Amino acid sequence: MRIFTFYLSSLMKYLWILFIFALLAGGCQNKPLFPVEPEIGFLDIQPKTVREYQDSISIRFSFRDGDGDLGDIQGGDRFSLIVKDNRTQFPDSVRTLQFQIPVLNTNTKNPSILGEIILAYPPTIVTPGMSSDSTSYTIFIYDQAGHKSNEIITDKVNIVR
């Protein structure tokens, strides 16, 4: 009987230690792994040469967000992904396109998220009066709380007629 009592006593100590560890580990899950402001990084742009009015451009970039609130809430009318053509010959209203990012995280226990976005940018044009052109794009994003990310600039893309 004494051995059995000793065994239960030892087992209870380990169970309490395991229980406390589980509580501590579970409590840490809500803490963001990254800053709550989104951060993006340029990865790639393809193709390097496009035909005006015909070829779309694939822009790939990474993202991370500590509180995981990237993406537009269903039915929202806010734009969360902004892309600016860096050619200054055009007015801002023509150079800037806005897109909506879908909600990327619904897990409130582990809110921090990271990943990649591949944007299909629509076909573009050659600056009037030129036979060919080139441009790069400046990109940034907003999260649901209105935090703006850093800005990234893509590599140049050549545009031909």
FIROMAR-900796 format. One record per residue (C-alpha): residue number from 1; residue in one letter; y, z, x. Coordinates in Angstrom, 2 decimals. Layout:
<atoms>
+-----+----+---------+---------+---------+
|   i | aa |      yy |      zz |      xx |
+-----+----+---------+---------+---------+
| NUM |  a |       Y |       Z |       X |
...
+-----+----+---------+---------+---------+
</atoms>
This chain:
<atoms>
+-----+----+---------+---------+---------+
|   i | aa |      yy |      zz |      xx |
+-----+----+---------+---------+---------+
|   1 |  m |    0.00 |    0.00 |    0.00 |
|   2 |  r |    2.36 |    0.78 |    2.87 |
|   3 |  i |    1.80 |   -2.62 |    4.43 |
|   4 |  f |    2.55 |   -4.29 |    1.12 |
|   5 |  t |    5.79 |   -2.28 |    0.72 |
|   6 |  f |    6.82 |   -3.14 |    4.29 |
|   7 |  y |    6.10 |   -6.80 |    3.64 |
|   8 |  l |    8.20 |   -6.82 |    0.43 |
|   9 |  s |   11.00 |   -4.95 |    2.16 |
|  10 |  s |   11.08 |   -7.50 |    4.99 |
|  11 |  l |   10.85 |  -10.39 |    2.54 |
|  12 |  m |   13.76 |   -9.03 |    0.50 |
|  13 |  k |   15.94 |   -8.80 |    3.64 |
|  14 |  y |   15.25 |  -12.46 |    4.41 |
|  15 |  l |   15.84 |  -13.48 |    0.82 |
|  16 |  w |   19.21 |  -11.66 |    0.82 |
|  17 |  i |   20.18 |  -13.32 |    4.08 |
|  18 |  l |   19.15 |  -16.70 |    2.67 |
|  19 |  f |   21.08 |  -16.02 |   -0.57 |
|  20 |  i |   24.26 |  -15.05 |    1.32 |
|  21 |  f |   23.94 |  -18.12 |    3.55 |
|  22 |  a |   23.53 |  -20.35 |    0.48 |
|  23 |  l |   26.65 |  -18.85 |   -1.11 |
|  24 |  l |   28.68 |  -19.37 |    2.04 |
|  25 |  a |   27.44 |  -22.92 |    2.50 |
|  26 |  g |   28.04 |  -23.74 |   -1.17 |
|  27 |  g |   31.54 |  -22.33 |   -1.02 |
|  28 |  c |   32.40 |  -24.55 |    1.93 |
|  29 |  q |   31.51 |  -27.76 |    0.11 |
|  30 |  n |   34.84 |  -27.96 |   -1.72 |
|  31 |  k |   36.82 |  -27.90 |    1.51 |
|  32 |  p |   37.98 |  -31.42 |    2.47 |
|  33 |  l |   36.61 |  -32.88 |    5.69 |
|  34 |  f |   39.73 |  -35.04 |    6.20 |
|  35 |  p |   43.41 |  -34.73 |    5.32 |
|  36 |  v |   44.18 |  -35.23 |    1.62 |
|  37 |  e |   46.42 |  -38.20 |    2.44 |
|  38 |  p |   44.35 |  -41.38 |    2.59 |
|  39 |  e |   43.90 |  -43.06 |    5.96 |
|  40 |  i |   42.94 |  -46.69 |    6.54 |
|  41 |  g |   41.93 |  -48.76 |    9.57 |
|  42 |  f |   41.83 |  -52.53 |   10.06 |
|  43 |  l |   38.36 |  -53.98 |   10.71 |
|  44 |  d |   38.40 |  -57.76 |   10.22 |
|  45 |  i |   39.96 |  -60.78 |    8.54 |
|  46 |  q |   38.04 |  -64.02 |    7.86 |
|  47 |  p |   38.32 |  -66.94 |    8.16 |
|  48 |  k |   40.85 |  -67.26 |   10.94 |
|  49 |  t |   42.00 |  -70.64 |    9.61 |
|  50 |  v |   42.42 |  -71.45 |    5.90 |
|  51 |  r |   43.44 |  -74.52 |    3.89 |
|  52 |  e |   46.47 |  -73.93 |    1.68 |
|  53 |  y |   45.73 |  -73.55 |   -2.05 |
|  54 |  q |   41.96 |  -73.68 |   -1.36 |
|  55 |  d |   40.53 |  -70.90 |    0.81 |
|  56 |  s |   40.62 |  -67.23 |   -0.03 |
|  57 |  i |   40.86 |  -64.68 |    2.77 |
|  58 |  s |   38.47 |  -61.76 |    3.23 |
|  59 |  i |   40.20 |  -58.65 |    4.59 |
|  60 |  r |   37.96 |  -55.74 |    5.57 |
|  61 |  f |   39.30 |  -52.25 |    6.29 |
|  62 |  s |   38.00 |  -48.69 |    6.42 |
|  63 |  f |   39.27 |  -45.75 |    4.40 |
|  64 |  r |   38.88 |  -42.00 |    4.26 |
|  65 |  d |   40.38 |  -39.42 |    1.94 |
|  66 |  g |   39.91 |  -35.66 |    2.07 |
|  67 |  d |   40.19 |  -34.91 |   -1.62 |
|  68 |  g |   38.43 |  -38.09 |   -2.75 |
|  69 |  d |   41.03 |  -39.13 |   -5.29 |
|  70 |  l |   41.16 |  -42.80 |   -4.40 |
|  71 |  g |   41.03 |  -45.32 |   -7.20 |
|  72 |  d |   42.80 |  -45.85 |  -10.47 |
|  73 |  i |   41.82 |  -43.84 |  -13.50 |
|  74 |  q |   40.36 |  -45.99 |  -16.28 |
|  75 |  g |   43.08 |  -47.71 |  -18.26 |
|  76 |  g |   45.74 |  -46.86 |  -15.71 |
|  77 |  d |   48.43 |  -49.35 |  -14.86 |
|  78 |  r |   49.19 |  -48.12 |  -11.36 |
|  79 |  f |   48.44 |  -50.29 |   -8.38 |
|  80 |  s |   46.79 |  -48.47 |   -5.53 |
|  81 |  l |   46.33 |  -51.24 |   -2.92 |
|  82 |  i |   49.41 |  -53.06 |   -1.64 |
|  83 |  v |   49.23 |  -56.19 |    0.57 |
|  84 |  k |   52.36 |  -57.78 |    2.05 |
|  85 |  d |   52.45 |  -61.21 |    3.65 |
|  86 |  n |   54.43 |  -60.71 |    6.88 |
|  87 |  r |   56.26 |  -64.05 |    6.74 |
|  88 |  t |   59.93 |  -63.25 |    6.18 |
|  89 |  q |   60.83 |  -66.68 |    4.77 |
|  90 |  f |   59.67 |  -65.55 |    1.32 |
|  91 |  p |   61.27 |  -62.84 |   -0.86 |
|  92 |  d |   59.42 |  -59.51 |   -1.19 |
|  93 |  s |   58.45 |  -60.27 |   -4.78 |
|  94 |  v |   56.49 |  -63.32 |   -3.57 |
|  95 |  r |   55.16 |  -61.74 |   -0.35 |
|  96 |  t |   53.70 |  -58.62 |   -2.01 |
|  97 |  l |   50.49 |  -58.50 |   -4.04 |
|  98 |  q |   49.22 |  -55.34 |   -5.70 |
|  99 |  f |   45.63 |  -54.51 |   -6.59 |
| 100 |  q |   43.80 |  -51.67 |   -8.32 |
| 101 |  i |   41.04 |  -49.80 |   -6.51 |
| 102 |  p |   38.29 |  -48.56 |   -8.84 |
| 103 |  v |   37.54 |  -44.82 |   -8.86 |
| 104 |  l |   35.40 |  -44.22 |   -5.79 |
| 105 |  n |   34.33 |  -40.58 |   -6.14 |
| 106 |  t |   33.25 |  -38.46 |   -9.07 |
| 107 |  n |   31.60 |  -35.70 |   -7.02 |
| 108 |  t |   33.88 |  -32.66 |   -7.15 |
| 109 |  k |   31.53 |  -30.54 |   -4.99 |
| 110 |  n |   31.93 |  -32.86 |   -2.00 |
| 111 |  p |   35.28 |  -34.57 |   -2.56 |
| 112 |  s |   35.82 |  -36.11 |    0.90 |
| 113 |  i |   35.01 |  -39.81 |    0.99 |
| 114 |  l |   34.98 |  -42.58 |    3.55 |
| 115 |  g |   33.87 |  -46.18 |    3.51 |
| 116 |  e |   34.97 |  -49.80 |    3.71 |
| 117 |  i |   36.83 |  -52.08 |    1.34 |
| 118 |  i |   36.53 |  -55.85 |    1.44 |
| 119 |  l |   39.46 |  -57.49 |   -0.32 |
| 120 |  a |   39.28 |  -61.13 |   -1.44 |
| 121 |  y |   42.88 |  -62.24 |   -0.97 |
| 122 |  p |   43.78 |  -65.35 |   -3.01 |
| 123 |  p |   44.56 |  -68.73 |   -1.39 |
| 124 |  t |   48.01 |  -68.91 |    0.19 |
| 125 |  i |   50.52 |  -71.64 |    1.05 |
| 126 |  v |   52.17 |  -73.17 |    4.09 |
| 127 |  t |   55.90 |  -72.40 |    4.32 |
| 128 |  p |   57.77 |  -75.38 |    2.78 |
| 129 |  g |   58.88 |  -77.91 |    5.40 |
| 130 |  m |   56.10 |  -76.97 |    7.85 |
| 131 |  s |   52.81 |  -78.76 |    8.48 |
| 132 |  s |   50.97 |  -75.55 |    9.31 |
| 133 |  d |   51.75 |  -71.85 |    9.37 |
| 134 |  s |   50.34 |  -68.48 |   10.36 |
| 135 |  t |   50.72 |  -64.98 |    9.00 |
| 136 |  s |   49.38 |  -61.47 |    9.15 |
| 137 |  y |   49.28 |  -58.91 |    6.36 |
| 138 |  t |   50.48 |  -55.32 |    6.12 |
| 139 |  i |   48.27 |  -53.13 |    3.93 |
| 140 |  f |   48.52 |  -49.59 |    2.58 |
| 141 |  i |   47.02 |  -47.63 |   -0.30 |
| 142 |  y |   47.98 |  -44.80 |   -2.65 |
| 143 |  d |   45.69 |  -42.11 |   -4.03 |
| 144 |  q |   45.87 |  -40.65 |   -7.54 |
| 145 |  a |   48.19 |  -37.86 |   -6.36 |
| 146 |  g |   50.66 |  -40.45 |   -5.05 |
| 147 |  h |   49.93 |  -39.86 |   -1.35 |
| 148 |  k |   50.62 |  -43.01 |    0.65 |
| 149 |  s |   48.28 |  -43.96 |    3.49 |
| 150 |  n |   49.26 |  -45.23 |    6.89 |
| 151 |  e |   50.02 |  -48.95 |    7.14 |
| 152 |  i |   47.76 |  -51.39 |    8.95 |
| 153 |  i |   48.53 |  -54.92 |   10.12 |
| 154 |  t |   45.81 |  -57.56 |   10.15 |
| 155 |  d |   45.18 |  -60.16 |   12.79 |
| 156 |  k |   46.91 |  -63.51 |   12.26 |
| 157 |  v |   45.50 |  -66.19 |    9.99 |
| 158 |  n |   46.34 |  -69.88 |   10.48 |
| 159 |  i |   47.18 |  -71.86 |    7.35 |
| 160 |  v |   46.83 |  -75.66 |    7.35 |
| 161 |  r |   47.59 |  -78.30 |    4.72 |
+-----+----+---------+---------+---------+
</atoms>
